[in-house]
Protein backbone atom coordinates (compact mmCIF):
# COMPACT_ATOMS: atom_id res chain seq x y z
CA UNK A 1 0.00 0.00 0.00
CA UNK A 2 1.46 3.35 -1.06
CA UNK A 3 1.14 6.47 1.08
CA UNK A 4 -1.09 9.20 -0.34
CA UNK A 5 1.96 11.23 -1.41
CA UNK A 6 3.51 8.09 -3.00
CA UNK A 7 6.76 8.56 -1.05
CA UNK A 8 6.42 5.43 1.08
CA UNK A 9 5.17 1.88 0.73
CA UNK A 10 3.92 -0.34 3.56
CA UNK A 11 3.78 -4.12 3.65
CA UNK A 12 2.59 -6.79 6.02
CA UNK A 13 2.43 -10.54 5.59
CA UNK A 14 2.74 -14.01 7.00
CA UNK A 15 5.90 -13.15 8.97
CA UNK A 16 3.72 -11.01 11.31
CA UNK A 17 5.81 -7.87 10.63
CA UNK A 18 4.81 -4.48 9.24
CA UNK A 19 7.43 -2.71 7.15
CA UNK A 20 7.67 0.88 5.93
CA UNK A 21 9.68 1.14 2.71
CA UNK A 22 11.33 3.90 0.73
CA UNK A 23 10.52 2.63 -2.77
CA UNK A 24 12.90 5.09 -4.46
CA UNK A 25 15.84 3.71 -2.48
CA UNK A 26 14.50 0.15 -2.35
CA UNK A 27 15.12 -0.17 1.38
CA UNK A 28 13.17 -0.71 4.59
CA UNK A 29 12.95 2.42 6.75
CA UNK A 30 11.22 0.82 9.70
CA UNK A 31 9.91 -2.56 10.83
CA UNK A 32 7.43 -3.28 13.58
CA UNK A 33 6.13 -6.43 15.19
CA UNK A 34 3.08 -6.87 17.34
CA UNK A 35 0.77 -9.26 15.55
CA UNK A 36 0.69 -12.88 16.65
CA UNK A 37 -0.46 -14.10 13.24
CA UNK A 38 -0.24 -12.88 9.63
CA UNK A 39 -0.92 -9.24 8.78
CA UNK A 40 -3.88 -9.16 6.41
CA UNK A 41 -4.08 -5.44 5.60
CA UNK A 42 -2.20 -2.16 5.96
CA UNK A 43 -3.55 1.33 5.30
CA UNK A 44 -2.15 4.83 5.71
CA UNK A 45 -4.20 7.47 7.51
CA UNK A 46 -5.39 10.32 5.23
CA UNK A 47 -2.52 12.57 6.42
CA UNK A 48 0.05 9.72 6.10
CA UNK A 49 1.12 10.22 9.73
CA UNK A 50 -0.12 6.82 10.87
CA UNK A 51 -0.22 3.35 9.43
CA UNK A 52 -2.94 0.94 10.52
CA UNK A 53 -2.35 -2.80 10.33
CA UNK A 54 -4.93 -5.55 10.74
CA UNK A 55 -3.98 -9.11 11.53
CA UNK A 56 -5.77 -12.43 11.24
CA UNK A 57 -5.35 -12.54 15.02
CA UNK A 58 -8.08 -9.85 15.20
CA UNK A 59 -5.59 -7.26 16.39
CA UNK A 60 -5.62 -3.73 14.93
CA UNK A 61 -2.43 -1.74 15.47
CA UNK A 62 -1.77 1.94 14.78
CA UNK A 63 1.82 2.90 13.98
CA UNK A 64 3.17 6.45 13.97
CA UNK A 65 5.13 7.10 10.78
CA UNK A 66 8.44 8.90 10.84
CA UNK A 67 8.43 11.82 8.42
CA UNK A 68 11.20 14.09 7.17
PDB file with SEQRES, HELIX, SHEET and CRYST1 records, atoms N, CA, C and O in Angstrom:
SEQRES   1 A   68  UNK UNK UNK UNK UNK UNK UNK UNK UNK UNK UNK UNK UNK          
SEQRES   2 A   68  UNK UNK UNK UNK UNK UNK UNK UNK UNK UNK UNK UNK UNK          
SEQRES   3 A   68  UNK UNK UNK UNK UNK UNK UNK UNK UNK UNK UNK UNK UNK          
SEQRES   4 A   68  UNK UNK UNK UNK UNK UNK UNK UNK UNK UNK UNK UNK UNK          
SEQRES   5 A   68  UNK UNK UNK UNK UNK UNK UNK UNK UNK UNK UNK UNK UNK          
SEQRES   6 A   68  UNK UNK UNK                                                  
SHEET    1 AA1 3 UNK A   9  UNK A  12  0                                        
SHEET    2 AA1 3 UNK A  17  UNK A  22 -1                                        
SHEET    3 AA1 3 UNK A  27  UNK A  33 -1                                        
SHEET    1 AA2 3 UNK A  39  UNK A  44  0                                        
SHEET    2 AA2 3 UNK A  50  UNK A  55 -1                                        
SHEET    3 AA2 3 UNK A  60  UNK A  64 -1                                        
CRYST1    1.000    1.000    1.000  90.00  90.00  90.00 P 1           1          
ATOM      1  N   UNK A   1       0.834  -1.158   0.000  1.00  0.00           N  
ATOM      2  CA  UNK A   1       0.000   0.000   0.000  1.00  0.00           C  
ATOM      3  C   UNK A   1       0.893   1.239   0.000  1.00  0.00           C  
ATOM      4  O   UNK A   1       1.739   1.405   0.879  1.00  0.00           O  
ATOM      5  N   UNK A   2       0.698   2.105  -0.992  1.00  0.00           N  
ATOM      6  CA  UNK A   2       1.461   3.355  -1.064  1.00  0.00           C  
ATOM      7  C   UNK A   2       0.816   4.429  -0.191  1.00  0.00           C  
ATOM      8  O   UNK A   2      -0.403   4.462  -0.022  1.00  0.00           O  
ATOM      9  N   UNK A   3       1.656   5.306   0.359  1.00  0.00           N  
ATOM     10  CA  UNK A   3       1.143   6.467   1.080  1.00  0.00           C  
ATOM     11  C   UNK A   3       0.457   7.389   0.066  1.00  0.00           C  
ATOM     12  O   UNK A   3       0.665   7.256  -1.140  1.00  0.00           O  
ATOM     13  N   UNK A   4      -0.347   8.308   0.556  1.00  0.00           N  
ATOM     14  CA  UNK A   4      -1.086   9.200  -0.339  1.00  0.00           C  
ATOM     15  C   UNK A   4      -0.172  10.090  -1.173  1.00  0.00           C  
ATOM     16  O   UNK A   4      -0.531  10.482  -2.283  1.00  0.00           O  
ATOM     17  N   UNK A   5       1.004  10.412  -0.646  1.00  0.00           N  
ATOM     18  CA  UNK A   5       1.956  11.232  -1.407  1.00  0.00           C  
ATOM     19  C   UNK A   5       2.908  10.376  -2.247  1.00  0.00           C  
ATOM     20  O   UNK A   5       3.804  10.905  -2.905  1.00  0.00           O  
ATOM     21  N   UNK A   6       2.714   9.053  -2.222  1.00  0.00           N  
ATOM     22  CA  UNK A   6       3.509   8.089  -2.999  1.00  0.00           C  
ATOM     23  C   UNK A   6       4.992   8.064  -2.641  1.00  0.00           C  
ATOM     24  O   UNK A   6       5.806   7.583  -3.430  1.00  0.00           O  
ATOM     25  N   UNK A   7       5.357   8.573  -1.464  1.00  0.00           N  
ATOM     26  CA  UNK A   7       6.763   8.559  -1.046  1.00  0.00           C  
ATOM     27  C   UNK A   7       7.146   7.274  -0.320  1.00  0.00           C  
ATOM     28  O   UNK A   7       8.318   6.899  -0.289  1.00  0.00           O  
ATOM     29  N   UNK A   8       6.153   6.599   0.266  1.00  0.00           N  
ATOM     30  CA  UNK A   8       6.417   5.425   1.080  1.00  0.00           C  
ATOM     31  C   UNK A   8       5.502   4.272   0.678  1.00  0.00           C  
ATOM     32  O   UNK A   8       4.443   4.467   0.083  1.00  0.00           O  
ATOM     33  N   UNK A   9       5.941   3.080   1.018  1.00  0.00           N  
ATOM     34  CA  UNK A   9       5.166   1.880   0.732  1.00  0.00           C  
ATOM     35  C   UNK A   9       5.161   1.046   2.007  1.00  0.00           C  
ATOM     36  O   UNK A   9       6.194   0.915   2.665  1.00  0.00           O  
ATOM     37  N   UNK A  10       4.022   0.489   2.356  1.00  0.00           N  
ATOM     38  CA  UNK A  10       3.916  -0.340   3.564  1.00  0.00           C  
ATOM     39  C   UNK A  10       3.521  -1.753   3.180  1.00  0.00           C  
ATOM     40  O   UNK A  10       2.715  -1.965   2.274  1.00  0.00           O  
ATOM     41  N   UNK A  11       4.104  -2.723   3.887  1.00  0.00           N  
ATOM     42  CA  UNK A  11       3.777  -4.123   3.653  1.00  0.00           C  
ATOM     43  C   UNK A  11       3.548  -4.833   4.979  1.00  0.00           C  
ATOM     44  O   UNK A  11       4.036  -4.413   6.029  1.00  0.00           O  
ATOM     45  N   UNK A  12       2.808  -5.898   4.899  1.00  0.00           N  
ATOM     46  CA  UNK A  12       2.591  -6.794   6.022  1.00  0.00           C  
ATOM     47  C   UNK A  12       2.297  -8.166   5.444  1.00  0.00           C  
ATOM     48  O   UNK A  12       1.756  -8.267   4.343  1.00  0.00           O  
ATOM     49  N   UNK A  13       2.640  -9.217   6.161  1.00  0.00           N  
ATOM     50  CA  UNK A  13       2.426 -10.543   5.590  1.00  0.00           C  
ATOM     51  C   UNK A  13       2.462 -11.645   6.620  1.00  0.00           C  
ATOM     52  O   UNK A  13       2.195 -11.429   7.803  1.00  0.00           O  
ATOM     53  N   UNK A  14       2.792 -12.815   6.155  1.00  0.00           N  
ATOM     54  CA  UNK A  14       2.741 -14.007   6.999  1.00  0.00           C  
ATOM     55  C   UNK A  14       3.835 -14.041   8.067  1.00  0.00           C  
ATOM     56  O   UNK A  14       3.761 -14.849   8.993  1.00  0.00           O  
ATOM     57  N   UNK A  15       4.841 -13.186   7.955  1.00  0.00           N  
ATOM     58  CA  UNK A  15       5.902 -13.154   8.970  1.00  0.00           C  
ATOM     59  C   UNK A  15       5.529 -12.286  10.171  1.00  0.00           C  
ATOM     60  O   UNK A  15       6.347 -12.080  11.067  1.00  0.00           O  
ATOM     61  N   UNK A  16       4.281 -11.771  10.191  1.00  0.00           N  
ATOM     62  CA  UNK A  16       3.716 -11.007  11.309  1.00  0.00           C  
ATOM     63  C   UNK A  16       4.336  -9.621  11.479  1.00  0.00           C  
ATOM     64  O   UNK A  16       4.079  -8.963  12.486  1.00  0.00           O  
ATOM     65  N   UNK A  17       5.134  -9.167  10.537  1.00  0.00           N  
ATOM     66  CA  UNK A  17       5.805  -7.869  10.633  1.00  0.00           C  
ATOM     67  C   UNK A  17       5.168  -6.860   9.675  1.00  0.00           C  
ATOM     68  O   UNK A  17       4.639  -7.218   8.623  1.00  0.00           O  
ATOM     69  N   UNK A  18       5.236  -5.592  10.074  1.00  0.00           N  
ATOM     70  CA  UNK A  18       4.811  -4.476   9.241  1.00  0.00           C  
ATOM     71  C   UNK A  18       6.072  -3.708   8.877  1.00  0.00           C  
ATOM     72  O   UNK A  18       6.884  -3.388   9.745  1.00  0.00           O  
ATOM     73  N   UNK A  19       6.232  -3.414   7.595  1.00  0.00           N  
ATOM     74  CA  UNK A  19       7.433  -2.707   7.146  1.00  0.00           C  
ATOM     75  C   UNK A  19       7.056  -1.442   6.381  1.00  0.00           C  
ATOM     76  O   UNK A  19       6.118  -1.431   5.584  1.00  0.00           O  
ATOM     77  N   UNK A  20       7.812  -0.379   6.646  1.00  0.00           N  
ATOM     78  CA  UNK A  20       7.675   0.880   5.928  1.00  0.00           C  
ATOM     79  C   UNK A  20       8.884   1.008   5.016  1.00  0.00           C  
ATOM     80  O   UNK A  20      10.027   0.986   5.474  1.00  0.00           O  
ATOM     81  N   UNK A  21       8.622   1.143   3.727  1.00  0.00           N  
ATOM     82  CA  UNK A  21       9.678   1.145   2.709  1.00  0.00           C  
ATOM     83  C   UNK A  21       9.842   2.515   2.072  1.00  0.00           C  
ATOM     84  O   UNK A  21       8.895   3.295   1.980  1.00  0.00           O  
ATOM     85  N   UNK A  22      11.054   2.787   1.639  1.00  0.00           N  
ATOM     86  CA  UNK A  22      11.334   3.898   0.733  1.00  0.00           C  
ATOM     87  C   UNK A  22      11.477   3.256  -0.644  1.00  0.00           C  
ATOM     88  O   UNK A  22      12.529   2.691  -0.944  1.00  0.00           O  
ATOM     89  N   UNK A  23      10.444   3.326  -1.490  1.00  0.00           N  
ATOM     90  CA  UNK A  23      10.516   2.629  -2.769  1.00  0.00           C  
ATOM     91  C   UNK A  23      11.580   3.201  -3.709  1.00  0.00           C  
ATOM     92  O   UNK A  23      12.122   2.469  -4.537  1.00  0.00           O  
ATOM     93  N   UNK A  24      11.884   4.483  -3.595  1.00  0.00           N  
ATOM     94  CA  UNK A  24      12.899   5.087  -4.461  1.00  0.00           C  
ATOM     95  C   UNK A  24      14.281   4.508  -4.167  1.00  0.00           C  
ATOM     96  O   UNK A  24      15.081   4.286  -5.076  1.00  0.00           O  
ATOM     97  N   UNK A  25      14.548   4.267  -2.878  1.00  0.00           N  
ATOM     98  CA  UNK A  25      15.840   3.713  -2.478  1.00  0.00           C  
ATOM     99  C   UNK A  25      15.820   2.188  -2.437  1.00  0.00           C  
ATOM    100  O   UNK A  25      16.873   1.551  -2.422  1.00  0.00           O  
ATOM    101  N   UNK A  26      14.617   1.602  -2.420  1.00  0.00           N  
ATOM    102  CA  UNK A  26      14.500   0.146  -2.348  1.00  0.00           C  
ATOM    103  C   UNK A  26      14.935  -0.426  -1.012  1.00  0.00           C  
ATOM    104  O   UNK A  26      15.476  -1.529  -0.949  1.00  0.00           O  
ATOM    105  N   UNK A  27      14.693   0.340   0.081  1.00  0.00           N  
ATOM    106  CA  UNK A  27      15.122  -0.167   1.383  1.00  0.00           C  
ATOM    107  C   UNK A  27      14.030   0.025   2.431  1.00  0.00           C  
ATOM    108  O   UNK A  27      13.154   0.878   2.294  1.00  0.00           O  
ATOM    109  N   UNK A  28      14.107  -0.781   3.467  1.00  0.00           N  
ATOM    110  CA  UNK A  28      13.170  -0.706   4.585  1.00  0.00           C  
ATOM    111  C   UNK A  28      13.605   0.427   5.508  1.00  0.00           C  
ATOM    112  O   UNK A  28      14.762   0.489   5.923  1.00  0.00           O  
ATOM    113  N   UNK A  29      12.672   1.322   5.826  1.00  0.00           N  
ATOM    114  CA  UNK A  29      12.950   2.415   6.751  1.00  0.00           C  
ATOM    115  C   UNK A  29      12.661   2.033   8.189  1.00  0.00           C  
ATOM    116  O   UNK A  29      13.334   2.481   9.118  1.00  0.00           O  
ATOM    117  N   UNK A  30      11.638   1.192   8.358  1.00  0.00           N  
ATOM    118  CA  UNK A  30      11.224   0.815   9.699  1.00  0.00           C  
ATOM    119  C   UNK A  30      10.495  -0.521   9.636  1.00  0.00           C  
ATOM    120  O   UNK A  30       9.868  -0.857   8.632  1.00  0.00           O  
ATOM    121  N   UNK A  31      10.588  -1.278  10.732  1.00  0.00           N  
ATOM    122  CA  UNK A  31       9.915  -2.558  10.830  1.00  0.00           C  
ATOM    123  C   UNK A  31       9.329  -2.685  12.225  1.00  0.00           C  
ATOM    124  O   UNK A  31      10.000  -2.402  13.218  1.00  0.00           O  
ATOM    125  N   UNK A  32       8.072  -3.111  12.295  1.00  0.00           N  
ATOM    126  CA  UNK A  32       7.430  -3.279  13.581  1.00  0.00           C  
ATOM    127  C   UNK A  32       6.778  -4.640  13.703  1.00  0.00           C  
ATOM    128  O   UNK A  32       6.276  -5.197  12.727  1.00  0.00           O  
ATOM    129  N   UNK A  33       6.795  -5.164  14.914  1.00  0.00           N  
ATOM    130  CA  UNK A  33       6.135  -6.434  15.193  1.00  0.00           C  
ATOM    131  C   UNK A  33       5.129  -6.214  16.316  1.00  0.00           C  
ATOM    132  O   UNK A  33       5.314  -5.341  17.163  1.00  0.00           O  
ATOM    133  N   UNK A  34       4.095  -6.989  16.318  1.00  0.00           N  
ATOM    134  CA  UNK A  34       3.082  -6.870  17.343  1.00  0.00           C  
ATOM    135  C   UNK A  34       1.924  -7.817  17.096  1.00  0.00           C  
ATOM    136  O   UNK A  34       1.149  -8.112  18.005  1.00  0.00           O  
ATOM    137  N   UNK A  35       1.807  -8.287  15.879  1.00  0.00           N  
ATOM    138  CA  UNK A  35       0.766  -9.256  15.555  1.00  0.00           C  
ATOM    139  C   UNK A  35       1.253 -10.657  15.911  1.00  0.00           C  
ATOM    140  O   UNK A  35       2.445 -10.953  15.817  1.00  0.00           O  
ATOM    141  N   UNK A  36       0.327 -11.510  16.318  1.00  0.00           N  
ATOM    142  CA  UNK A  36       0.694 -12.884  16.651  1.00  0.00           C  
ATOM    143  C   UNK A  36       0.394 -13.849  15.511  1.00  0.00           C  
ATOM    144  O   UNK A  36       0.700 -15.038  15.591  1.00  0.00           O  
ATOM    145  N   UNK A  37      -0.203 -13.326  14.456  1.00  0.00           N  
ATOM    146  CA  UNK A  37      -0.457 -14.105  13.237  1.00  0.00           C  
ATOM    147  C   UNK A  37      -0.242 -13.177  12.051  1.00  0.00           C  
ATOM    148  O   UNK A  37       0.165 -12.029  12.233  1.00  0.00           O  
ATOM    149  N   UNK A  38      -0.504 -13.649  10.853  1.00  0.00           N  
ATOM    150  CA  UNK A  38      -0.241 -12.883   9.633  1.00  0.00           C  
ATOM    151  C   UNK A  38      -0.953 -11.533   9.633  1.00  0.00           C  
ATOM    152  O   UNK A  38      -2.036 -11.387  10.201  1.00  0.00           O  
ATOM    153  N   UNK A  39      -0.329 -10.551   8.987  1.00  0.00           N  
ATOM    154  CA  UNK A  39      -0.925  -9.238   8.777  1.00  0.00           C  
ATOM    155  C   UNK A  39      -1.733  -9.328   7.483  1.00  0.00           C  
ATOM    156  O   UNK A  39      -1.199  -9.677   6.430  1.00  0.00           O  
ATOM    157  N   UNK A  40      -3.016  -9.014   7.573  1.00  0.00           N  
ATOM    158  CA  UNK A  40      -3.879  -9.163   6.409  1.00  0.00           C  
ATOM    159  C   UNK A  40      -4.094  -7.869   5.638  1.00  0.00           C  
ATOM    160  O   UNK A  40      -4.476  -7.903   4.468  1.00  0.00           O  
ATOM    161  N   UNK A  41      -3.850  -6.707   6.292  1.00  0.00           N  
ATOM    162  CA  UNK A  41      -4.075  -5.441   5.602  1.00  0.00           C  
ATOM    163  C   UNK A  41      -3.297  -4.327   6.277  1.00  0.00           C  
ATOM    164  O   UNK A  41      -3.133  -4.313   7.497  1.00  0.00           O  
ATOM    165  N   UNK A  42      -2.818  -3.388   5.461  1.00  0.00           N  
ATOM    166  CA  UNK A  42      -2.195  -2.165   5.961  1.00  0.00           C  
ATOM    167  C   UNK A  42      -2.785  -0.979   5.194  1.00  0.00           C  
ATOM    168  O   UNK A  42      -3.031  -1.066   3.991  1.00  0.00           O  
ATOM    169  N   UNK A  43      -3.002   0.106   5.893  1.00  0.00           N  
ATOM    170  CA  UNK A  43      -3.550   1.326   5.295  1.00  0.00           C  
ATOM    171  C   UNK A  43      -2.911   2.536   5.961  1.00  0.00           C  
ATOM    172  O   UNK A  43      -2.686   2.538   7.172  1.00  0.00           O  
ATOM    173  N   UNK A  44      -2.618   3.564   5.170  1.00  0.00           N  
ATOM    174  CA  UNK A  44      -2.148   4.833   5.710  1.00  0.00           C  
ATOM    175  C   UNK A  44      -3.345   5.689   6.105  1.00  0.00           C  
ATOM    176  O   UNK A  44      -4.401   5.622   5.477  1.00  0.00           O  
ATOM    177  N   UNK A  45      -3.171   6.490   7.149  1.00  0.00           N  
ATOM    178  CA  UNK A  45      -4.200   7.472   7.507  1.00  0.00           C  
ATOM    179  C   UNK A  45      -4.225   8.530   6.399  1.00  0.00           C  
ATOM    180  O   UNK A  45      -3.269   8.634   5.631  1.00  0.00           O  
ATOM    181  N   UNK A  46      -5.304   9.316   6.304  1.00  0.00           N  
ATOM    182  CA  UNK A  46      -5.395  10.320   5.233  1.00  0.00           C  
ATOM    183  C   UNK A  46      -4.234  11.313   5.204  1.00  0.00           C  
ATOM    184  O   UNK A  46      -3.864  11.793   4.133  1.00  0.00           O  
ATOM    185  N   UNK A  47      -3.652  11.628   6.373  1.00  0.00           N  
ATOM    186  CA  UNK A  47      -2.521  12.565   6.417  1.00  0.00           C  
ATOM    187  C   UNK A  47      -1.166  11.857   6.355  1.00  0.00           C  
ATOM    188  O   UNK A  47      -0.127  12.508   6.464  1.00  0.00           O  
ATOM    189  N   UNK A  48      -1.164  10.534   6.182  1.00  0.00           N  
ATOM    190  CA  UNK A  48       0.054   9.720   6.095  1.00  0.00           C  
ATOM    191  C   UNK A  48       0.902   9.741   7.359  1.00  0.00           C  
ATOM    192  O   UNK A  48       2.070   9.355   7.317  1.00  0.00           O  
ATOM    193  N   UNK A  49       0.346  10.183   8.480  1.00  0.00           N  
ATOM    194  CA  UNK A  49       1.116  10.222   9.727  1.00  0.00           C  
ATOM    195  C   UNK A  49       1.023   8.926  10.525  1.00  0.00           C  
ATOM    196  O   UNK A  49       1.847   8.673  11.404  1.00  0.00           O  
ATOM    197  N   UNK A  50       0.024   8.112  10.218  1.00  0.00           N  
ATOM    198  CA  UNK A  50      -0.122   6.819  10.873  1.00  0.00           C  
ATOM    199  C   UNK A  50      -0.336   5.728   9.826  1.00  0.00           C  
ATOM    200  O   UNK A  50      -0.786   5.972   8.706  1.00  0.00           O  
ATOM    201  N   UNK A  51       0.004   4.542  10.240  1.00  0.00           N  
ATOM    202  CA  UNK A  51      -0.221   3.349   9.432  1.00  0.00           C  
ATOM    203  C   UNK A  51      -1.020   2.402  10.311  1.00  0.00           C  
ATOM    204  O   UNK A  51      -0.662   2.165  11.465  1.00  0.00           O  
ATOM    205  N   UNK A  52      -2.093   1.865   9.770  1.00  0.00           N  
ATOM    206  CA  UNK A  52      -2.937   0.936  10.518  1.00  0.00           C  
ATOM    207  C   UNK A  52      -2.739  -0.447   9.921  1.00  0.00           C  
ATOM    208  O   UNK A  52      -2.807  -0.626   8.705  1.00  0.00           O  
ATOM    209  N   UNK A  53      -2.494  -1.421  10.785  1.00  0.00           N  
ATOM    210  CA  UNK A  53      -2.350  -2.804  10.326  1.00  0.00           C  
ATOM    211  C   UNK A  53      -3.405  -3.672  11.009  1.00  0.00           C  
ATOM    212  O   UNK A  53      -3.739  -3.483  12.179  1.00  0.00           O  
ATOM    213  N   UNK A  54      -3.912  -4.622  10.243  1.00  0.00           N  
ATOM    214  CA  UNK A  54      -4.926  -5.549  10.737  1.00  0.00           C  
ATOM    215  C   UNK A  54      -4.387  -6.956  10.558  1.00  0.00           C  
ATOM    216  O   UNK A  54      -3.898  -7.316   9.487  1.00  0.00           O  
ATOM    217  N   UNK A  55      -4.480  -7.742  11.612  1.00  0.00           N  
ATOM    218  CA  UNK A  55      -3.979  -9.106  11.534  1.00  0.00           C  
ATOM    219  C   UNK A  55      -5.091 -10.131  11.602  1.00  0.00           C  
ATOM    220  O   UNK A  55      -6.195  -9.836  12.060  1.00  0.00           O  
ATOM    221  N   UNK A  56      -4.794 -11.338  11.144  1.00  0.00           N  
ATOM    222  CA  UNK A  56      -5.766 -12.427  11.243  1.00  0.00           C  
ATOM    223  C   UNK A  56      -6.000 -12.810  12.698  1.00  0.00           C  
ATOM    224  O   UNK A  56      -6.931 -13.554  13.005  1.00  0.00           O  
ATOM    225  N   UNK A  57      -5.160 -12.306  13.591  1.00  0.00           N  
ATOM    226  CA  UNK A  57      -5.350 -12.537  15.018  1.00  0.00           C  
ATOM    227  C   UNK A  57      -6.450 -11.644  15.588  1.00  0.00           C  
ATOM    228  O   UNK A  57      -6.770 -11.743  16.772  1.00  0.00           O  
ATOM    229  N   UNK A  58      -7.037 -10.766  14.753  1.00  0.00           N  
ATOM    230  CA  UNK A  58      -8.084  -9.854  15.200  1.00  0.00           C  
ATOM    231  C   UNK A  58      -7.548  -8.565  15.781  1.00  0.00           C  
ATOM    232  O   UNK A  58      -8.320  -7.702  16.200  1.00  0.00           O  
ATOM    233  N   UNK A  59      -6.247  -8.425  15.810  1.00  0.00           N  
ATOM    234  CA  UNK A  59      -5.593  -7.255  16.386  1.00  0.00           C  
ATOM    235  C   UNK A  59      -5.484  -6.140  15.340  1.00  0.00           C  
ATOM    236  O   UNK A  59      -5.131  -6.387  14.187  1.00  0.00           O  
ATOM    237  N   UNK A  60      -5.793  -4.914  15.764  1.00  0.00           N  
ATOM    238  CA  UNK A  60      -5.624  -3.728  14.925  1.00  0.00           C  
ATOM    239  C   UNK A  60      -4.583  -2.856  15.614  1.00  0.00           C  
ATOM    240  O   UNK A  60      -4.757  -2.467  16.769  1.00  0.00           O  
ATOM    241  N   UNK A  61      -3.508  -2.554  14.910  1.00  0.00           N  
ATOM    242  CA  UNK A  61      -2.429  -1.737  15.475  1.00  0.00           C  
ATOM    243  C   UNK A  61      -2.300  -0.443  14.694  1.00  0.00           C  
ATOM    244  O   UNK A  61      -2.467  -0.422  13.475  1.00  0.00           O  
ATOM    245  N   UNK A  62      -2.002   0.640  15.405  1.00  0.00           N  
ATOM    246  CA  UNK A  62      -1.775   1.944  14.782  1.00  0.00           C  
ATOM    247  C   UNK A  62      -0.323   2.314  15.025  1.00  0.00           C  
ATOM    248  O   UNK A  62       0.141   2.351  16.165  1.00  0.00           O  
ATOM    249  N   UNK A  63       0.389   2.588  13.936  1.00  0.00           N  
ATOM    250  CA  UNK A  63       1.815   2.901  13.982  1.00  0.00           C  
ATOM    251  C   UNK A  63       2.010   4.367  13.596  1.00  0.00           C  
ATOM    252  O   UNK A  63       1.435   4.833  12.613  1.00  0.00           O  
ATOM    253  N   UNK A  64       2.812   5.086  14.361  1.00  0.00           N  
ATOM    254  CA  UNK A  64       3.174   6.448  13.970  1.00  0.00           C  
ATOM    255  C   UNK A  64       4.289   6.363  12.947  1.00  0.00           C  
ATOM    256  O   UNK A  64       5.257   5.624  13.125  1.00  0.00           O  
ATOM    257  N   UNK A  65       4.146   7.128  11.872  1.00  0.00           N  
ATOM    258  CA  UNK A  65       5.130   7.101  10.784  1.00  0.00           C  
ATOM    259  C   UNK A  65       6.115   8.233  10.932  1.00  0.00           C  
ATOM    260  O   UNK A  65       5.730   9.384  11.133  1.00  0.00           O  
ATOM    261  N   UNK A  66       7.376   7.906  10.833  1.00  0.00           N  
ATOM    262  CA  UNK A  66       8.436   8.904  10.844  1.00  0.00           C  
ATOM    263  C   UNK A  66       8.378   9.676   9.537  1.00  0.00           C  
ATOM    264  O   UNK A  66       8.248   9.084   8.466  1.00  0.00           O  
ATOM    265  N   UNK A  67       8.474  10.971   9.621  1.00  0.00           N  
ATOM    266  CA  UNK A  67       8.433  11.821   8.424  1.00  0.00           C  
ATOM    267  C   UNK A  67       9.588  12.804   8.444  1.00  0.00           C  
ATOM    268  O   UNK A  67       9.984  13.296   9.501  1.00  0.00           O  
ATOM    269  N   UNK A  68      10.120  13.083   7.271  1.00  0.00           N  
ATOM    270  CA  UNK A  68      11.196  14.091   7.171  1.00  0.00           C  
ATOM    271  C   UNK A  68      10.597  15.471   7.220  1.00  0.00           C  
ATOM    272  O   UNK A  68      11.324  16.462   7.151  1.00  0.00           O  
TER     273      UNK A  68                                                      
END                                                                             
